[in-house]
């Protein structure tokens, strides 16, 4: 967790990607994984009219959903094989209208634990080379035993 650009092991990246692919909401929104590192995950959400609210900005629900998933997967990168992750609670402050070519949610583990893990959530509106913080929050996650696939 010291170098934010360090990639996770190939096994961890594959485990995160496999779990992410099972998320119906992320697929529905058109979100995709960006960086996967130890205790840090980025999720990208390209702009589409279906993701906006009445003023043309990204909807807070879409912004919050990718923030929640980015934090969840950041925690998951530190969990052992045979476990999974669930959100216990999260809070997001919307700091500016979310606009840009895409949003980038960054989940970063603040405090890993055996049962509960706390993450910071940051969401940026990105247009070209410009990156603006549009939402910030914090989240608590719980490590659970894997469940059989449904």
C-alpha positions as CSV (number, residue, x, y, z in Angstrom):
1,X,0.0,0.0,0.0
2,X,3.0,2.3,0.0
3,X,3.3,3.0,-3.7
4,X,-0.1,4.0,-5.1
5,X,1.0,3.0,-8.7
6,X,2.2,-0.5,-7.7
7,X,0.1,-3.2,-9.4
8,X,-1.3,-6.0,-7.4
9,X,-0.1,-9.5,-8.0
10,X,-1.5,-11.2,-11.2
11,X,-3.5,-13.6,-9.0
12,X,-5.1,-10.7,-7.1
13,X,-5.8,-8.8,-10.3
14,X,-7.5,-11.8,-11.7
15,X,-9.6,-12.4,-8.6
16,X,-10.7,-8.7,-8.5
17,X,-11.5,-8.8,-12.3
18,X,-13.5,-12.0,-12.0
19,X,-15.6,-10.6,-9.1
20,X,-16.1,-7.2,-10.9
21,X,-17.4,-9.1,-14.0
22,X,-20.1,-10.6,-11.8
23,X,-21.4,-7.2,-10.8
24,X,-24.6,-6.5,-12.8
25,X,-24.8,-2.9,-11.8
26,X,-21.2,-2.1,-12.9
27,X,-21.9,-3.7,-16.3
28,X,-25.2,-1.9,-16.6
29,X,-23.6,1.5,-15.9
30,X,-20.7,0.7,-18.3
31,X,-18.0,1.0,-15.6
32,X,-14.7,-0.7,-16.0
33,X,-11.7,-1.4,-13.9
34,X,-8.6,0.8,-14.2
35,X,-5.7,0.4,-11.8
36,X,-5.7,-2.6,-9.4
37,X,-3.0,-2.3,-6.7
38,X,-2.6,-3.5,-3.2
39,X,-5.2,-1.5,-1.2
40,X,-6.0,0.8,-4.1
41,X,-8.5,0.3,-7.0
42,X,-9.6,2.8,-9.7
43,X,-13.0,2.4,-11.6
44,X,-13.7,4.4,-14.7
45,X,-17.2,5.4,-15.9
46,X,-17.5,6.9,-19.4
47,X,-20.1,9.6,-19.8
48,X,-23.4,8.6,-21.4
49,X,-26.8,10.4,-21.4
50,X,-28.3,7.5,-19.5
51,X,-26.0,8.3,-16.5
52,X,-27.1,11.9,-16.1
53,X,-29.6,13.8,-13.9
54,X,-31.8,16.6,-15.1
55,X,-29.0,19.2,-15.5
56,X,-26.8,16.9,-17.6
57,X,-24.3,16.1,-14.8
58,X,-23.5,12.5,-13.8
59,X,-26.2,11.3,-11.4
60,X,-25.2,11.1,-7.7
61,X,-26.3,7.4,-7.7
62,X,-23.8,6.5,-10.5
63,X,-21.1,8.6,-8.8
64,X,-21.7,6.9,-5.4
65,X,-22.0,3.4,-7.0
66,X,-18.6,3.5,-8.5
67,X,-17.1,5.0,-5.3
68,X,-18.6,2.1,-3.3
69,X,-17.2,-0.5,-5.7
70,X,-13.7,1.1,-5.9
71,X,-13.4,1.0,-2.1
72,X,-14.8,-2.5,-1.9
73,X,-12.3,-3.8,-4.4
74,X,-9.4,-1.9,-2.7
75,X,-10.2,-3.7,0.5
76,X,-10.7,-7.0,-1.4
77,X,-7.1,-6.8,-2.8
78,X,-5.8,-7.3,0.8
79,X,-8.2,-10.1,1.7
80,X,-7.0,-13.7,1.7
81,X,-8.2,-16.4,-0.8
82,X,-11.6,-17.9,0.1
83,X,-13.0,-14.6,1.3
84,X,-15.2,-11.9,-0.2
85,X,-16.2,-8.3,0.7
86,X,-19.5,-6.6,1.6
87,X,-20.1,-2.9,2.4
88,X,-21.2,-2.2,5.9
89,X,-21.6,1.5,5.4
90,X,-20.4,4.4,3.4
91,X,-20.8,8.2,3.2
92,X,-20.1,10.3,0.2
93,X,-20.0,14.1,0.0
94,X,-20.7,15.6,-3.4
95,X,-18.2,18.4,-3.7
96,X,-19.0,19.7,-7.2
97,X,-21.2,18.8,-10.2
98,X,-19.8,15.6,-11.6
99,X,-19.0,16.2,-15.2
100,X,-16.4,15.3,-17.8
101,X,-15.6,12.7,-20.4
102,X,-15.6,10.1,-17.6
103,X,-15.5,9.7,-13.9
104,X,-12.7,8.0,-12.1
105,X,-13.4,6.6,-8.6
106,X,-10.4,5.8,-6.5
107,X,-10.8,3.5,-3.4
108,X,-7.8,3.5,-1.0
109,X,-7.5,1.4,2.2
110,X,-7.0,3.6,5.2
111,X,-7.1,0.8,7.9
112,X,-7.1,-2.9,7.0
113,X,-8.4,-5.3,9.6
114,X,-9.2,-9.0,10.1
115,X,-12.9,-8.3,10.0
116,X,-13.5,-4.7,9.2
117,X,-11.6,-2.5,6.8
118,X,-11.9,1.3,6.3
119,X,-11.4,3.0,2.9
120,X,-11.2,6.5,1.6
121,X,-13.3,7.2,-1.5
122,X,-12.5,9.9,-4.1
123,X,-14.3,10.5,-7.4
124,X,-12.8,12.7,-10.1
125,X,-14.5,14.2,-13.1
126,X,-12.0,13.9,-16.0
127,X,-12.0,15.9,-19.2
128,X,-8.9,15.5,-21.3
129,X,-5.9,16.2,-19.0
130,X,-8.0,18.0,-16.4
131,X,-9.0,16.1,-13.3
132,X,-11.3,17.6,-10.7
133,X,-12.4,16.1,-7.4
134,X,-16.2,15.9,-7.4
135,X,-16.9,13.6,-4.5
136,X,-15.2,12.3,-1.4
137,X,-16.2,9.8,1.3
138,X,-15.3,7.0,3.6
139,X,-16.5,3.4,3.8
140,X,-16.4,0.4,6.2
141,X,-16.3,-3.1,4.7
142,X,-16.5,-6.5,6.2
143,X,-14.5,-9.6,5.1
144,X,-16.8,-12.7,4.7
145,X,-16.2,-16.3,3.7
146,X,-16.8,-16.9,0.0
147,X,-20.3,-18.1,-0.9
148,X,-21.0,-20.6,-3.6
149,X,-21.9,-19.0,-6.9
150,X,-25.6,-18.6,-7.4
